[in-house]
C-alpha cells in the first residue's frame, strides 16, 4: 500500500489501448473487516476488478496471446482463438481479440452467469453454452471439437499453458512486493491466500515467492494457502455442485502445483461462507467484488482463526495478502447476490417510510409497486414500448462496425 493516495495512479500517462490497462491493480487495506475480526495482522486485498477486463484473468489472457504471437501460433487477422473457460479468461481473450483482430470463440459452462455471456458477446466473441460436468460435451470437449474442425483455430489452453502462472510470476507478484508502504516496518508477505481454479494464480505466485526465498534465505518464509470450494476436488473431498464461479474443478489442471513446497495448506469454503464474505466486503469496504473473492476472504479468515494461523493473526507487523479475483459486475442477476441485497431493516429506513407514508420501492403508492391508475399504467406501457422500439432499431453492427 502506497503513501499519499492523492498523488498515486494505477497507470501513468496516456495508454495506447485497453491492454495497457491490464493489471497494475491496487492493494487495499481491509481495515474494517480486520478490526471486526479481532485480527492484529494487516489484511490486504489485491483488488483485480480494477484491471481493464475486470478480473485477474486479464493478466494471463494478455500474456498467452502475446507469447503465442511471438512463437507464430497466432497470426492477427487469420487465427481463430477458442478457449474453454468459466468466463473471466474468456473476457480477457475477447478483449485482446477485439483489439488485435482475432475471431474469438468461448465455450462456457451452463452455470456461468448471463452477465459474462453478454459482456463476451459485446466484445465480439461467439459463445457456446455447454453442460457443467465432465463429458465429451463439456466446455473443454466442445472447444477441442471446434478446434479440430476449423482451419486456423488455436486453443491457448489456460489449463496447461505455462504462460498462465508466468503472468503472475512476472506481474502480480512484483506489484505486490512494490506495494507495501514505506511506513510498514515489515515489507514482506507473511501469508498469501488465493482461490484455485486452473491453479495459475496460486502457482505463479508461489513459484515467485519460493524463488525469492532461495535468493534471500535470511527472509522469513511466506505461508501460501489455497482456497477451494466444497464440491471441488482440488483441496480434497468428494466432487459435487457449488454455485461460486471461477474456482474449483473436478480434475487437476496441469499448471497447478497442489502440494508443498508450492502450497502449504488448503482451506475448503462453502457457498454460504463465500457469498456472505462477498456481501461483507461490499458493505464494509465498499469493494464491489465477486463470489470467488468472498471465497478467498472466507478462507483467509478460517486459516487466521485456526491454530496454524494464530501466530500470523496476532502479529501487528504481519502482512496478509488476499487475491480478490473479480468484481460483482458479472453476477448482478444471480440469486445469491439479489437475496438480501437491500440489507436488513433499520431505523433510518423505517423513519423514511413513516415520513413518505408508503414502501420506499412502491413508486405509485398502491402497495404492490405497480401503477395505481389505468392512465398511469398506459403511460408507462407507452413509454416502455417507445424505448423498446428504439432499442430494437439499434444493431450491434451499427455501434461497433461489421462483425468479423
C-alpha positions, 0 to 999 in steps of 0.5 A: 500500500502506497503513501499519499493516495492523492498523488498515486495512479494505477497507470501513468500517462496516456495508454495506447489501448485497453491492454495497457490497462491490464493489471497494475491493480491496487492493494487495499487495506481491509481495515474494517473487516480486520478490526471486526475480526479481532485480527492484529495482522494487516489484511490486504486485498489485491483488488483485480476488478480494477484491471481493464477486463475486470478480473485477474484473468486479464493478466494471463489472457494478455500474456498467452496471446502475446507469447503465442504471437511471438512463437507464430501460433497466432497470426492477427487477422487469420487465427481463430482463438477458442478457449474453454473457460468459466468466463473471466479468461474468456473476457480477457481473450475477447478483449485482446481479440477485439483489439488485435483482430482475432475471431474469438470463440468461448465455450462456457459452462451452463452455470456461468452467469448471463452477465459474462455471456453478454459482456463476451458477446459485446466484445465480439466473441461467439459463445457456446453454452455447454453442460457443467460436468465432465463429458465429451460435451463439456466446455473443454470437449466442445472447444477441442471439437471446434478446434479440430474442425476449423482451419486456423483455430488455436486453443491457448489452453489456460489449463496447461499453458505455462504462460498462465502462472508466468503472468503472475510470476512476472506481474502480480507478484512484483506489484505486490512486493512494490506495494507495501508502504514505506511506513510498514516496518515489515515489507514482506508477505507473511501469508498469501491466500488465493482461490484455485481454479486452473491453479495459475494464480496460486502457482505463479505466485508461489513459484515467485515467492519460493524463488525469492526465498532461495535468493534471500534465505535470511527472509522469513518464509511466506505461508501460501494457502489455497482456497477451494470450494466444497464440491471441488476436488482440488483441496480434497473431498468428494466432487459435487455442485457449488454455485461460486464461479471461477474456482474449483474443478473436478480434475487437476489442471496441469499448471497447478502445483497442489502440494508443498513446497508450492502450497502449504495448506488448503482451506475448503469454503462453502457457498454460504461462507463465500457469498456472505464474505462477498456481501461483507466486503461490499458493505464494509469496504465498499469493494464491489467484488465477486463470489470467488473473492468472498471465497478467498476472504472466507478462507483467509479468515478460517486459516487466521482463526485456526491454530496454524494461523494464530501466530500470523493473526496476532502479529501487528507487523504481519502482512496478509495478502488476499487475491480478490479475483473479480468484481460483482459486475458479472453476477448482478442477476444471480440469486445469491447476490439479489437475496438480501441485497437491500440489507436488513431493516433499520431505523433510518429506513423505517423513519423514511417510510413513516415520513413518505407514508408508503414502501420506499420501492412502491413508486405509485403508492398502491402497495404492490409497486405497480401503477395505481391508475389505468392512465398511469399504467398506459403511460408507462406501457407507452413509454416502455414500448417507445424505448423498446422500439428504439432499442430494437432499431439499434444493431450491434453492427451499427455501434461497433462496425461489421462483425468479423 
